[in-house]
Amino acid sequence: MTGNTSTFARRQARNRFKLKASAQGQARLCVFRSGRHIYAQIIQDTDGKTIAAASSVESDVLAQVKKGTGKDAATAVGKILADRATKAGVKKVVFDRGGYIYHGRIKALADAAREAGLTF
């Protein structure tokens, strides 16, 4: 029996396989979306290290928005993540949306990261 979890996991694995094949050593901006918050991190897969991370749980984001859900929280997370990445010396990444559709909060985070200086 195929459920939502296994379908999501297959979509996520397919997306990551294609990204790793075309990334050519670039860092990966990985997004996780829960019902209450959104999390994003930039990972260097060759070293297995996280370069920068941001989430709607942090006090920096919660000071800007009321709740951790919604597009405004995703936009704030995207801006903060891009600022931290540029301070760490990363300008170009590949966007790993996981198994999520590029719509709503995921799109808002990506657009904010692009506006703040990341290229993907």
VENURLIN-V912442 format. One record per backbone hydrogen bond with DSSP energy under -1.0 kcal/mol. NH is the residue of the N-H (numbers start at 1). CO is the residue of the C=O. E is the energy in kcal/mol with one decimal. If there is no record, write none. Layout:
# VENURLIN-V912442
[[NH & CO & E] [NH & CO & E]]
This chain:
# VENURLIN-V912442
[[7 & 3 & -1.9] [8 & 4 & -2.5] [9 & 5 & -2.4] [10 & 6 & -2.1] [11 & 7 & -2.2] [12 & 8 & -2.6] [13 & 9 & -2.4] [14 & 10 & -2.4] [15 & 11 & -2.3] [16 & 12 & -2.4] [17 & 13 & -2.2] [18 & 14 & -1.9] [19 & 15 & -2.0] [20 & 16 & -2.5] [21 & 17 & -1.5] [22 & 18 & -1.3] [23 & 19 & -1.6] [26 & 23 & -1.0] [28 & 43 & -3.0] [29 & 94 & -3.1] [30 & 41 & -3.1] [31 & 96 & -1.6] [32 & 39 & -2.9] [34 & 37 & -2.7] [39 & 32 & -3.2] [40 & 54 & -2.7] [41 & 30 & -2.2] [42 & 52 & -3.2] [43 & 28 & -2.9] [44 & 49 & -3.0] [48 & 44 & -2.3] [49 & 44 & -1.4] [51 & 42 & -3.0] [52 & 42 & -1.1] [54 & 40 & -2.7] [56 & 38 & -2.0] [62 & 58 & -2.3] [63 & 59 & -1.5] [64 & 61 & -1.1] [65 & 61 & -1.8] [74 & 70 & -1.5] [75 & 71 & -2.5] [76 & 72 & -1.9] [77 & 73 & -2.3] [78 & 74 & -2.3] [79 & 75 & -2.1] [80 & 76 & -2.3] [81 & 77 & -2.6] [82 & 78 & -2.1] [83 & 79 & -2.1] [84 & 80 & -2.3] [85 & 81 & -2.2] [86 & 82 & -2.3] [87 & 83 & -1.8] [88 & 84 & -1.4] [90 & 85 & -2.8] [93 & 119 & -2.3] [94 & 27 & -2.2] [96 & 29 & -3.2] [100 & 97 & -1.6] [103 & 101 & -2.1] [106 & 103 & -1.2] [108 & 104 & -2.3] [109 & 105 & -2.2] [110 & 106 & -2.1] [111 & 107 & -2.6] [112 & 108 & -2.1] [113 & 109 & -2.1] [114 & 110 & -2.1] [115 & 111 & -2.3] [116 & 112 & -1.7] [117 & 114 & -1.2] [118 & 113 & -2.3] [119 & 91 & -2.6]]
